[in-house]
Amino acid sequence: MKEIISIITLPVLAGLLLFFVPEKFRTFKGLVALLVSIITGYLTIVIYSSDNQMLRLDQLSAGSGLSVFGFDLLRDAGRYIAFNNDSLSKLIVLSVSLFTFLVLMYSIVYIKAGRVKNYYPYFLITLGCAYGAVLSDNLLLFLAFWGVLGITLYKLIHGYDEESSATAKKTLILIGASDSIMIIGIAIIWKITGSLSMGGISVPTTNALSVVAFLALLTGSFTKAGAFPFHTWVPDYAKSAPASSSAYLPASLDKLLGIYFLARITTGMFILNEWLTLLLLSIGVISIITAVMMALVQHNYKRLLGFHAVSQVGYMILGFGLGSMIGVAAGLFHMINNALYKSGLFLSAGCVEYRTGKEEIDDLGGLSKAMPFTFFASMVFAMSISGIPPFNGFASKWMIYQGIIDFGNGSGVANKLWVVWLGLAVLGSALTLASFIKLIGGIFLSRRKAEFERVREVPVMMWIPLVILSIFCIFFGVFATNFVVPKLFMPVSGAFQFTGFWNSSFVSLLVLISVILGIILYLAFNLKKFRTEDSFIGGEKIQDQTSYSTSEFYKTIGEFNLFSWIYRKAEERWFDIYDLSKKFVLWLSHQLSEAHTGVLPGYVIWVFAGLIIMLLIMI
């Protein structure tokens, strides 16, 4: 199938050519990138409609006569350049196409400020390599595309000051380190199975070597997706990068790729033992709770969204940790849902930043009338991520809750703790709602400051993607059980029956009826006739100066005895794996530098000691 080769090579080649177009033609480059996304989007629809099959490069080039001096250049190429467009891969590439098109449409207006040099070339290279990673069957080919994505992630954040430059470096180092660990895992798989085909191996985790291989690949998946404890780059990236970059990478593309790889290693490449299942479920709930607790005390709305991008990954990990068909389907469903509302939230944040130039919740307020489309979309996204029916976030979370309850019927250690997994997952959803009351209230619903009286809605090219994403959030929630899950996710996970009586369309109808009744009662009893007055403060009209900001209510959370200590240590980077590793490396470097005394016999001893260690390792 030549469409697979086309969707990989076309964006990469177009991106390379756009490097030669001067930056002053930025709009032209954006339109070219948008055209490429439309073409590749059509090709992904063709691929999605086709039958599942394995494609090797030597089959594609059969009869081409590609040889030099009688040597076939494509000999054994199929062992390494092999693609697999099964149901899982087709679902991901279709999703990647959707988010690419919407973010590019948004970027044509938003990125005019030129915050990132060569934004569109790196964007297209990211697109092509994402397609390549998702469709690759060979682990080495997968790793090649995966590694390039780490570089483009680094390039799509502009180092305009010391903080953003440090964030870019941190992102590159964490992603690069996890890729190096993945190489170890791939090497162990080759040693165990003699194969590098993701679709052709199934390794039981019954010995230390296979467990190490699984954990090595899991590290790469968790770092890309932004799961605990490799998540610390995500909030920093969300704060420093342009909103379009955050919407495309940490919010959607990296989640899709990281969770896609998690699906591969947990449902096919490895057969998990009881303790690895316990590990996955534990990391899932830890990611949910710790990240949402950090989000509650944030004042920078982009950083707040970054922590929620981490928290939502926990639900996906829970789904795959369950190992059941409903768990896998729920994890995939929540992956797509998260990409929908999380990319929408970042784009909404970009709209607010675009019009006001502010990034702190305390500096904003009262923008609902000035930016109605952004406000409406943000409300839909906020209710979706909080798990409020009938939106899509509720549907996928409810499936996860059902999967956890079914999981409790097992006899393992993890099964017996099902109440813990369920309770923490529900608590995380409640805390998510609390933090988004803060976000929506602080930005759109509180008192409008005088400096924002002239603020207007963003250009149409920026709010159309928001509306489209919000419609998807509503559609995926209303038709979850009747259409979305059976058509999109059951082909991947396998068919299953929903536990109990639950129909998403019926639930949506009940919600609609309750809203209509509320409106009727509101109009019937003239509840709209009420008076508003400022607080009486000695007769002074200083309400604007003395008003209590929305975020102030959340300060009490950080003032609890235990929480205050944890938050203080978090600010000091005690729980940041990057900072801890950096401190250790610097300490080790200092210790080694102390050994450089300048005395020749000392250096000779070090040389011989190193040789002895190398010989022992080789033996």
MARMIMI-338429 format. One record per residue (C-alpha): residue in one letter; z, x, y; residue number from 1. Coordinates in steps of 0.02 Angstrom, whole numbers. Each point is the difference from the previous one (the first is absolute). Example, Ala and Ser with C-alpha at 12.3 -4.5 7.8 and 13.67 -1.06 7.14 Angstrom:
<nodes>
<node 'A',<390,615,-225>,1>
<node 'S',<-33,69,172>,2>
</nodes>
This chain:
<nodes>
<node 'M',<0,0,0>,1>
<node 'K',<-65,89,154>,2>
<node 'E',<103,-111,116>,3>
<node 'I',<154,102,-48>,4>
<node 'I',<-82,163,54>,5>
<node 'S',<-63,-83,159>,6>
<node 'I',<168,-66,62>,7>
<node 'I',<75,173,-22>,8>
<node 'T',<-140,108,71>,9>
<node 'L',<-60,-113,142>,10>
<node 'P',<164,-2,101>,11>
<node 'V',<30,186,-31>,12>
<node 'L',<-175,51,55>,13>
<node 'A',<5,-117,151>,14>
<node 'G',<169,71,48>,15>
<node 'L',<-64,179,-11>,16>
<node 'L',<-151,-43,108>,17>
<node 'L',<110,-83,132>,18>
<node 'F',<89,166,28>,19>
<node 'F',<-158,56,90>,20>
<node 'V',<2,-149,120>,21>
<node 'P',<93,40,163>,22>
<node 'E',<165,-91,31>,23>
<node 'K',<-68,-83,157>,24>
<node 'F',<-104,-110,-115>,25>
<node 'R',<158,-64,-83>,26>
<node 'T',<-56,-183,2>,27>
<node 'F',<-164,45,-85>,28>
<node 'K',<95,94,-134>,29>
<node 'G',<112,-151,-24>,30>
<node 'L',<-149,-117,-21>,31>
<node 'V',<-78,118,-127>,32>
<node 'A',<163,5,-96>,33>
<node 'L',<11,-190,6>,34>
<node 'L',<-178,-14,-67>,35>
<node 'V',<41,119,-143>,36>
<node 'S',<155,-104,-42>,37>
<node 'I',<-108,-157,-8>,38>
<node 'I',<-126,82,-116>,39>
<node 'T',<133,71,-115>,40>
<node 'G',<91,-167,6>,41>
<node 'Y',<-155,-87,-67>,42>
<node 'L',<-15,131,-137>,43>
<node 'T',<181,-26,-51>,44>
<node 'I',<-35,-186,-18>,45>
<node 'V',<-145,46,-116>,46>
<node 'I',<116,115,-99>,47>
<node 'Y',<135,-134,-8>,48>
<node 'S',<-125,-124,-70>,49>
<node 'S',<-62,119,-135>,50>
<node 'D',<68,28,-174>,51>
<node 'N',<136,127,-35>,52>
<node 'Q',<-75,164,-55>,53>
<node 'M',<21,189,-5>,54>
<node 'L',<-126,106,94>,55>
<node 'R',<-31,186,-24>,56>
<node 'L',<-105,106,116>,57>
<node 'D',<-107,71,-140>,58>
<node 'Q',<-48,-178,-50>,59>
<node 'L',<-45,-43,179>,60>
<node 'S',<-109,156,17>,61>
<node 'A',<-77,-7,-174>,62>
<node 'G',<-180,60,1>,63>
<node 'S',<11,74,174>,64>
<node 'G',<-34,174,-64>,65>
<node 'L',<134,78,108>,66>
<node 'S',<-2,176,-71>,67>
<node 'V',<-18,181,58>,68>
<node 'F',<-80,131,-113>,69>
<node 'G',<18,-118,-146>,70>
<node 'F',<186,-29,30>,71>
<node 'D',<49,-182,15>,72>
<node 'L',<109,-14,155>,73>
<node 'L',<70,-169,-57>,74>
<node 'R',<51,60,-172>,75>
<node 'D',<174,-65,-39>,76>
<node 'A',<6,-81,172>,77>
<node 'G',<52,-163,-80>,78>
<node 'R',<164,80,-52>,79>
<node 'Y',<52,20,180>,80>
<node 'I',<-107,-116,109>,81>
<node 'A',<37,-168,-79>,82>
<node 'F',<32,-167,86>,83>
<node 'N',<81,-158,-65>,84>
<node 'N',<-27,-168,85>,85>
<node 'D',<122,-106,-98>,86>
<node 'S',<90,-153,70>,87>
<node 'L',<135,103,87>,88>
<node 'S',<-122,119,86>,89>
<node 'K',<-112,-143,57>,90>
<node 'L',<148,-92,77>,91>
<node 'I',<53,154,100>,92>
<node 'V',<-174,48,64>,93>
<node 'L',<-29,-178,58>,94>
<node 'S',<165,3,94>,95>
<node 'V',<-38,170,77>,96>
<node 'S',<-165,-68,66>,97>
<node 'L',<86,-147,84>,98>
<node 'F',<131,104,91>,99>
<node 'T',<-127,133,49>,100>
<node 'F',<-113,-128,85>,101>
<node 'L',<142,-86,94>,102>
<node 'V',<83,160,60>,103>
<node 'L',<-166,73,56>,104>
<node 'M',<-39,-158,99>,105>
<node 'Y',<170,16,83>,106>
<node 'S',<-22,187,30>,107>
<node 'I',<-162,-17,100>,108>
<node 'V',<103,-67,145>,109>
<node 'Y',<171,75,-37>,110>
<node 'I',<-52,180,-30>,111>
<node 'K',<-97,16,164>,112>
<node 'A',<146,96,72>,113>
<node 'G',<-55,144,-111>,114>
<node 'R',<171,39,-72>,115>
<node 'V',<-77,73,-158>,116>
<node 'K',<-147,119,5>,117>
<node 'N',<-136,-38,-129>,118>
<node 'Y',<91,-159,-48>,119>
<node 'Y',<-150,-87,-77>,120>
<node 'P',<-63,149,-103>,121>
<node 'Y',<171,21,-80>,122>
<node 'F',<13,-189,-22>,123>
<node 'L',<-163,-7,-99>,124>
<node 'I',<45,152,-106>,125>
<node 'T',<164,-87,-39>,126>
<node 'L',<-97,-155,-54>,127>
<node 'G',<-118,95,-116>,128>
<node 'C',<138,102,-80>,129>
<node 'A',<107,-157,-23>,130>
<node 'Y',<-143,-80,-96>,131>
<node 'G',<-19,159,-101>,132>
<node 'A',<185,10,-44>,133>
<node 'V',<9,-182,-55>,134>
<node 'L',<-158,8,-107>,135>
<node 'S',<31,172,-77>,136>
<node 'D',<45,3,-184>,137>
<node 'N',<22,188,-15>,138>
<node 'L',<167,62,66>,139>
<node 'L',<-73,158,79>,140>
<node 'L',<-133,-100,92>,141>
<node 'F',<133,-123,53>,142>
<node 'L',<109,141,65>,143>
<node 'A',<-146,72,101>,144>
<node 'F',<-27,-163,94>,145>
<node 'W',<188,-28,13>,146>
<node 'G',<24,172,79>,147>
<node 'V',<-132,-29,134>,148>
<node 'L',<91,-160,50>,149>
<node 'G',<154,103,40>,150>
<node 'I',<-102,105,123>,151>
<node 'T',<-79,-151,86>,152>
<node 'L',<172,-81,13>,153>
<node 'Y',<55,155,95>,154>
<node 'K',<-153,-2,113>,155>
<node 'L',<16,-184,46>,156>
<node 'I',<163,32,93>,157>
<node 'H',<-29,86,165>,158>
<node 'G',<123,138,44>,159>
<node 'Y',<15,-46,184>,160>
<node 'D',<179,64,15>,161>
<node 'E',<127,101,-98>,162>
<node 'E',<69,-151,-94>,163>
<node 'S',<-169,-64,-58>,164>
<node 'S',<-55,175,-50>,165>
<node 'A',<158,20,-104>,166>
<node 'T',<-32,-169,-81>,167>
<node 'A',<-178,49,-45>,168>
<node 'K',<62,162,-77>,169>
<node 'K',<137,-90,-95>,170>
<node 'T',<-125,-125,-70>,171>
<node 'L',<-119,135,-58>,172>
<node 'I',<137,103,-82>,173>
<node 'L',<77,-147,-93>,174>
<node 'I',<-166,-66,-61>,175>
<node 'G',<-59,176,-45>,176>
<node 'A',<161,39,-94>,177>
<node 'S',<-13,-161,-101>,178>
<node 'D',<-181,42,-42>,179>
<node 'S',<56,169,-65>,180>
<node 'I',<130,-85,-111>,181>
<node 'M',<-136,-117,-64>,182>
<node 'I',<-101,152,-57>,183>
<node 'I',<146,47,-112>,184>
<node 'G',<1,-174,-74>,185>
<node 'I',<-188,3,-31>,186>
<node 'A',<14,169,-85>,187>
<node 'I',<135,-66,-116>,188>
<node 'I',<-107,-152,-42>,189>
<node 'W',<-144,117,-45>,190>
<node 'K',<117,100,-111>,191>
<node 'I',<68,-155,-87>,192>
<node 'T',<-159,-101,-23>,193>
<node 'G',<-146,118,30>,194>
<node 'S',<-75,-133,113>,195>
<node 'L',<-7,-34,188>,196>
<node 'S',<-66,-178,-12>,197>
<node 'M',<120,-124,81>,198>
<node 'G',<-71,-141,-106>,199>
<node 'G',<2,96,-162>,200>
<node 'I',<180,59,-16>,201>
<node 'S',<166,-86,-39>,202>
<node 'V',<145,121,-7>,203>
<node 'P',<170,-58,-69>,204>
<node 'T',<144,67,106>,205>
<node 'T',<99,52,-152>,206>
<node 'N',<23,185,41>,207>
<node 'A',<44,107,150>,208>
<node 'L',<-179,62,27>,209>
<node 'S',<-76,-174,14>,210>
<node 'V',<144,-57,113>,211>
<node 'V',<-31,148,117>,212>
<node 'A',<-185,-44,6>,213>
<node 'F',<41,-180,44>,214>
<node 'L',<124,50,135>,215>
<node 'A',<-124,124,75>,216>
<node 'L',<-135,-134,17>,217>
<node 'L',<130,-126,59>,218>
<node 'T',<45,119,142>,219>
<node 'G',<-179,-3,62>,220>
<node 'S',<-7,-189,-10>,221>
<node 'F',<166,-24,90>,222>
<node 'T',<-42,123,138>,223>
<node 'K',<-169,-81,36>,224>
<node 'A',<73,-176,-4>,225>
<node 'G',<154,51,100>,226>
<node 'A',<137,-39,-125>,227>
<node 'F',<177,71,-5>,228>
<node 'P',<38,146,6>,229>
<node 'F',<-172,62,58>,230>
<node 'H',<-17,-130,137>,231>
<node 'T',<61,91,155>,232>
<node 'W',<-174,39,66>,233>
<node 'V',<-45,-185,16>,234>
<node 'P',<117,-53,145>,235>
<node 'D',<-39,160,95>,236>
<node 'Y',<-187,-24,-26>,237>
<node 'A',<10,-182,53>,238>
<node 'K',<86,49,163>,239>
<node 'S',<-114,145,47>,240>
<node 'A',<-173,-51,-64>,241>
<node 'P',<-117,-125,85>,242>
<node 'A',<32,-178,-61>,243>
<node 'S',<-172,-7,-81>,244>
<node 'S',<36,157,-103>,245>
<node 'S',<168,-72,-54>,246>
<node 'A',<-79,-167,-45>,247>
<node 'Y',<-134,86,-104>,248>
<node 'L',<100,134,-89>,249>
<node 'P',<189,-26,-26>,250>
<node 'A',<-17,-189,14>,251>
<node 'S',<-151,-35,-108>,252>
<node 'L',<-103,141,-75>,253>
<node 'D',<141,116,-54>,254>
<node 'K',<95,-148,-73>,255>
<node 'L',<-153,-56,-96>,256>
<node 'L',<-32,175,-68>,257>
<node 'G',<181,44,-37>,258>
<node 'I',<35,-164,-90>,259>
<node 'Y',<-169,7,-87>,260>
<node 'F',<49,167,-76>,261>
<node 'L',<172,-69,-43>,262>
<node 'A',<-87,-141,-93>,263>
<node 'R',<-106,127,-95>,264>
<node 'I',<145,107,-57>,265>
<node 'T',<120,-142,-43>,266>
<node 'T',<-120,-121,-86>,267>
<node 'G',<-120,117,-88>,268>
<node 'M',<25,187,7>,269>
<node 'F',<183,-1,-54>,270>
<node 'I',<110,-109,-110>,271>
<node 'L',<166,-5,92>,272>
<node 'N',<166,18,-87>,273>
<node 'E',<154,-99,46>,274>
<node 'W',<71,130,119>,275>
<node 'L',<-161,20,98>,276>
<node 'T',<-5,-188,21>,277>
<node 'L',<178,8,68>,278>
<node 'L',<-54,140,117>,279>
<node 'L',<-146,-101,70>,280>
<node 'L',<105,-156,29>,281>
<node 'S',<139,103,83>,282>
<node 'I',<-122,86,118>,283>
<node 'G',<-78,-168,38>,284>
<node 'V',<161,-81,61>,285>
<node 'I',<56,159,89>,286>
<node 'S',<-165,4,95>,287>
<node 'I',<21,-183,48>,288>
<node 'I',<179,9,63>,289>
<node 'T',<8,172,82>,290>
<node 'A',<-162,-21,96>,291>
<node 'V',<38,-176,62>,292>
<node 'M',<174,55,56>,293>
<node 'M',<-81,140,101>,294>
<node 'A',<-125,-124,73>,295>
<node 'L',<141,-113,63>,296>
<node 'V',<64,130,124>,297>
<node 'Q',<-168,60,67>,298>
<node 'H',<-47,-28,181>,299>
<node 'N',<-176,72,-11>,300>
<node 'Y',<-103,-141,-74>,301>
<node 'K',<-128,117,-81>,302>
<node 'R',<136,97,-88>,303>
<node 'L',<80,-164,-54>,304>
<node 'L',<-165,-50,-81>,305>
<node 'G',<-8,170,-83>,306>
<node 'F',<166,-28,-88>,307>
<node 'H',<-58,-171,-57>,308>
<node 'A',<-156,81,-72>,309>
<node 'V',<121,99,-110>,310>
<node 'S',<109,-149,-43>,311>
<node 'Q',<-145,-106,-63>,312>
<node 'V',<-52,136,-122>,313>
<node 'G',<164,-31,-91>,314>
<node 'Y',<-57,-174,-50>,315>
<node 'M',<-160,70,-73>,316>
<node 'I',<97,130,-100>,317>
<node 'L',<112,-139,-65>,318>
<node 'G',<-151,-95,-62>,319>
<node 'F',<-72,147,-96>,320>
<node 'G',<172,52,-61>,321>
<node 'L',<18,-168,-88>,322>
<node 'G',<-151,42,-107>,323>
<node 'S',<-43,-183,-35>,324>
<node 'M',<-165,-84,42>,325>
<node 'I',<81,-104,137>,326>
<node 'G',<85,157,67>,327>
<node 'V',<-163,98,8>,328>
<node 'A',<-92,-147,80>,329>
<node 'A',<142,-22,125>,330>
<node 'G',<-1,186,43>,331>
<node 'L',<-188,-3,31>,332>
<node 'F',<11,-164,96>,333>
<node 'H',<137,68,111>,334>
<node 'M',<-101,160,26>,335>
<node 'I',<-145,-101,71>,336>
<node 'N',<116,-116,97>,337>
<node 'N',<92,147,76>,338>
<node 'A',<-163,80,54>,339>
<node 'L',<-52,-164,83>,340>
<node 'Y',<156,-34,103>,341>
<node 'K',<53,180,26>,342>
<node 'S',<-169,56,69>,343>
<node 'G',<3,-158,106>,344>
<node 'L',<171,45,68>,345>
<node 'F',<-55,175,48>,346>
<node 'L',<-156,-68,83>,347>
<node 'S',<109,-125,94>,348>
<node 'A',<112,142,55>,349>
<node 'G',<-155,91,61>,350>
<node 'C',<-48,-153,103>,351>
<node 'V',<171,-2,84>,352>
<node 'E',<-10,187,32>,353>
<node 'Y',<-178,-17,64>,354>
<node 'R',<49,-128,133>,355>
<node 'T',<174,59,48>,356>
<node 'G',<8,185,-42>,357>
<node 'K',<176,-28,-70>,358>
<node 'E',<65,42,-174>,359>
<node 'E',<183,-50,17>,360>
<node 'I',<55,-178,-37>,361>
<node 'D',<129,8,141>,362>
<node 'D',<-140,31,126>,363>
<node 'L',<-98,-156,-48>,364>
<node 'G',<21,-189,-4>,365>
<node 'G',<-82,-168,33>,366>
<node 'L',<-178,45,-52>,367>
<node 'S',<-33,-157,-104>,368>
<node 'K',<-90,-95,139>,369>
<node 'A',<-92,152,64>,370>
<node 'M',<-63,53,-173>,371>
<node 'P',<-13,-161,-103>,372>
<node 'F',<-115,64,-138>,373>
<node 'T',<104,156,-27>,374>
<node 'F',<158,-106,1>,375>
<node 'F',<-68,-127,-126>,376>
<node 'A',<-61,136,-118>,377>
<node 'S',<162,98,16>,378>
<node 'M',<100,-156,-44>,379>
<node 'V',<-105,-27,-157>,380>
<node 'F',<19,182,-51>,381>
<node 'A',<187,-1,34>,382>
<node 'M',<28,-157,-104>,383>
<node 'S',<-111,69,-137>,384>
<node 'I',<93,165,-18>,385>
<node 'S',<166,-94,8>,386>
<node 'G',<-48,-106,-151>,387>
<node 'I',<-4,-169,87>,388>
<node 'P',<-103,-137,-87>,389>
<node 'P',<-142,-40,0>,390>
<node 'F',<-60,173,49>,391>
<node 'N',<-62,133,-120>,392>
<node 'G',<156,109,5>,393>
<node 'F',<103,-142,-72>,394>
<node 'A',<-125,-26,-143>,395>
<node 'S',<2,181,-61>,396>
<node 'K',<188,21,24>,397>
<node 'W',<32,-161,-95>,398>
<node 'M',<-105,68,-144>,399>
<node 'I',<104,159,2>,400>
<node 'Y',<160,-104,-6>,401>
<node 'Q',<-70,-97,-148>,402>
<node 'G',<-47,162,-87>,403>
<node 'I',<177,68,24>,404>
<node 'I',<77,-157,-74>,405>
<node 'D',<-115,12,-152>,406>
<node 'F',<40,185,-12>,407>
<node 'G',<183,-46,-22>,408>
<node 'N',<-38,-69,-173>,409>
<node 'G',<-20,178,-66>,410>
<node 'S',<137,104,-80>,411>
<node 'G',<-18,166,90>,412>
<node 'V',<115,74,132>,413>
<node 'A',<-123,-42,139>,414>
<node 'N',<-19,-178,-66>,415>
<node 'K',<187,-31,6>,416>
<node 'L',<1,48,185>,417>
<node 'W',<-128,-135,46>,418>
<node 'V',<125,-86,116>,419>
<node 'V',<15,162,100>,420>
<node 'W',<-189,17,19>,421>
<node 'L',<-18,-183,48>,422>
<node 'G',<146,-2,122>,423>
<node 'L',<-55,156,93>,424>
<node 'A',<-180,-59,8>,425>
<node 'V',<53,-166,78>,426>
<node 'L',<120,89,118>,427>
<node 'G',<-141,115,56>,428>
<node 'S',<-107,-151,42>,429>
<node 'A',<141,-78,103>,430>
<node 'L',<27,162,96>,431>
<node 'T',<-187,12,30>,432>
<node 'L',<6,-171,82>,433>
<node 'A',<146,56,108>,434>
<node 'S',<-93,153,63>,435>
<node 'F',<-157,-99,41>,436>
<node 'I',<100,-126,99>,437>
<node 'K',<46,151,104>,438>
<node 'L',<-182,59,12>,439>
<node 'I',<-79,-167,44>,440>
<node 'G',<143,-54,111>,441>
<node 'G',<8,164,94>,442>
<node 'I',<-186,17,32>,443>
<node 'F',<-66,-179,17>,444>
<node 'L',<141,-126,22>,445>
<node 'S',<129,76,116>,446>
<node 'R',<-4,-3,190>,447>
<node 'R',<-160,73,72>,448>
<node 'K',<23,147,115>,449>
<node 'A',<-83,-5,171>,450>
<node 'E',<-108,151,-39>,451>
<node 'F',<-89,-98,-138>,452>
<node 'E',<-50,-150,107>,453>
<node 'R',<-181,60,4>,454>
<node 'V',<-11,39,-187>,455>
<node 'R',<-142,-91,-89>,456>
<node 'E',<-64,-16,-178>,457>
<node 'V',<-92,149,-75>,458>
<node 'P',<-192,-1,-14>,459>
<node 'V',<-76,-111,-133>,460>
<node 'M',<-48,147,-113>,461>
<node 'M',<186,39,-16>,462>
<node 'W',<71,-172,-34>,463>
<node 'I',<-135,-61,-121>,464>
<node 'P',<61,119,-139>,465>
<node 'L',<176,-67,28>,466>
<node 'V',<-56,-180,-20>,467>
<node 'I',<-101,42,-157>,468>
<node 'L',<148,89,-79>,469>
<node 'S',<117,-144,44>,470>
<node 'I',<-121,-124,-81>,471>
<node 'F',<2,106,-158>,472>
<node 'C',<191,-3,3>,473>
<node 'I',<-1,-190,7>,474>
<node 'F',<-139,-21,-130>,475>
<node 'F',<78,121,-125>,476>
<node 'G',<165,-93,16>,477>
<node 'V',<-64,-179,-10>,478>
<node 'F',<-120,30,-146>,479>
<node 'A',<99,135,-92>,480>
<node 'T',<29,-90,-166>,481>
<node 'N',<-160,-102,-3>,482>
<node 'F',<-129,130,49>,483>
<node 'V',<57,170,63>,484>
<node 'V',<107,61,-145>,485>
<node 'P',<-111,-69,-141>,486>
<node 'K',<-162,64,76>,487>
<node 'L',<52,166,77>,488>
<node 'F',<152,64,-95>,489>
<node 'M',<3,-75,-175>,490>
<node 'P',<-162,93,-44>,491>
<node 'V',<99,160,27>,492>
<node 'S',<171,-47,-71>,493>
<node 'G',<-50,-126,-132>,494>
<node 'A',<28,-189,-1>,495>
<node 'F',<178,-68,8>,496>
<node 'Q',<93,-160,38>,497>
<node 'F',<110,-18,155>,498>
<node 'T',<182,-26,-38>,499>
<node 'G',<68,-172,41>,500>
<node 'F',<-85,-125,116>,501>
<node 'W',<-84,85,145>,502>
<node 'N',<-163,-42,83>,503>
<node 'S',<-39,90,163>,504>
<node 'S',<-113,-140,65>,505>
<node 'F',<134,-132,-31>,506>
<node 'V',<132,108,86>,507>
<node 'S',<-118,22,148>,508>
<node 'L',<-26,-188,9>,509>
<node 'L',<189,-28,6>,510>
<node 'V',<17,129,140>,511>
<node 'L',<-141,-84,97>,512>
<node 'I',<81,-172,-20>,513>
<node 'S',<167,68,63>,514>
<node 'V',<-84,77,153>,515>
<node 'I',<-91,-163,40>,516>
<node 'L',<162,-99,-17>,517>
<node 'G',<87,124,115>,518>
<node 'I',<-135,-23,132>,519>
<node 'I',<11,-190,-14>,520>
<node 'L',<189,3,23>,521>
<node 'Y',<-19,120,146>,522>
<node 'L',<-120,-117,89>,523>
<node 'A',<89,-161,-49>,524>
<node 'F',<170,49,70>,525>
<node 'N',<-69,86,156>,526>
<node 'L',<83,163,-51>,527>
<node 'K',<-117,92,116>,528>
<node 'K',<97,-68,149>,529>
<node 'F',<134,128,25>,530>
<node 'R',<60,106,145>,531>
<node 'T',<14,189,3>,532>
<node 'E',<111,94,121>,533>
<node 'D',<48,181,22>,534>
<node 'S',<178,51,-40>,535>
<node 'F',<119,-20,148>,536>
<node 'I',<53,173,58>,537>
<node 'G',<96,-27,162>,538>
<node 'G',<-147,-88,76>,539>
<node 'E',<-109,156,-16>,540>
<node 'K',<-180,-15,-62>,541>
<node 'I',<1,158,-103>,542>
<node 'Q',<-41,-71,-171>,543>
<node 'D',<-146,119,-24>,544>
<node 'Q',<110,150,27>,545>
<node 'T',<145,-62,-106>,546>
<node 'S',<-97,-79,-145>,547>
<node 'Y',<48,55,-175>,548>
<node 'S',<-148,80,-88>,549>
<node 'T',<-45,-57,-176>,550>
<node 'S',<28,169,-80>,551>
<node 'E',<179,8,66>,552>
<node 'F',<55,-127,-131>,553>
<node 'Y',<-47,122,-138>,554>
<node 'K',<105,144,66>,555>
<node 'T',<152,-69,-90>,556>
<node 'I',<-83,42,-167>,557>
<node 'G',<2,184,42>,558>
<node 'E',<179,-9,59>,559>
<node 'F',<78,-46,-168>,560>
<node 'N',<106,143,-66>,561>
<node 'L',<-105,43,-152>,562>
<node 'F',<-167,-42,79>,563>
<node 'S',<37,100,157>,564>
<node 'W',<27,158,-103>,565>
<node 'I',<-159,-29,-101>,566>
<node 'Y',<-105,-36,155>,567>
<node 'R',<70,153,87>,568>
<node 'K',<-44,112,-148>,569>
<node 'A',<-172,-81,-11>,570>
<node 'E',<-31,47,182>,571>
<node 'E',<50,177,-45>,572>
<node 'R',<-131,-3,-139>,573>
<node 'W',<124,18,-142>,574>
<node 'F',<-104,-114,-111>,575>
<node 'D',<-170,69,49>,576>
<node 'I',<-72,95,-148>,577>
<node 'Y',<-118,94,116>,578>
<node 'D',<139,63,114>,579>
<node 'L',<112,43,-147>,580>
<node 'S',<-141,99,-82>,581>
<node 'K',<-40,87,163>,582>
<node 'K',<181,54,24>,583>
<node 'F',<7,65,-179>,584>
<node 'V',<-162,100,20>,585>
<node 'L',<60,75,164>,586>
<node 'W',<167,46,-80>,587>
<node 'L',<-88,79,-149>,588>
<node 'S',<-118,94,115>,589>
<node 'H',<148,66,97>,590>
<node 'Q',<84,58,-160>,591>
<node 'L',<-157,91,-55>,592>
<node 'S',<-21,79,170>,593>
<node 'E',<174,73,-18>,594>
<node 'A',<-63,94,-153>,595>
<node 'H',<-129,93,106>,596>
<node 'T',<112,145,45>,597>
<node 'G',<-139,126,33>,598>
<node 'V',<66,115,-138>,599>
<node 'L',<-139,52,-121>,600>
<node 'P',<105,-1,-162>,601>
<node 'G',<48,-179,37>,602>
<node 'Y',<-182,-54,10>,603>
<node 'V',<-38,91,-163>,604>
<node 'I',<140,-96,-86>,605>
<node 'W',<-70,-166,66>,606>
<node 'V',<-174,43,-64>,607>
<node 'F',<62,41,-175>,608>
<node 'A',<111,-155,-2>,609>
<node 'G',<-151,-107,46>,610>
<node 'L',<-106,78,-137>,611>
<node 'I',<134,-30,-130>,612>
<node 'I',<15,-184,52>,613>
<node 'M',<-190,-21,-9>,614>
<node 'L',<-6,78,-174>,615>
<node 'L',<140,-113,-61>,616>
<node 'I',<-93,-153,64>,617>
<node 'M',<-163,54,-80>,618>
<node 'I',<85,35,-167>,619>
</nodes>
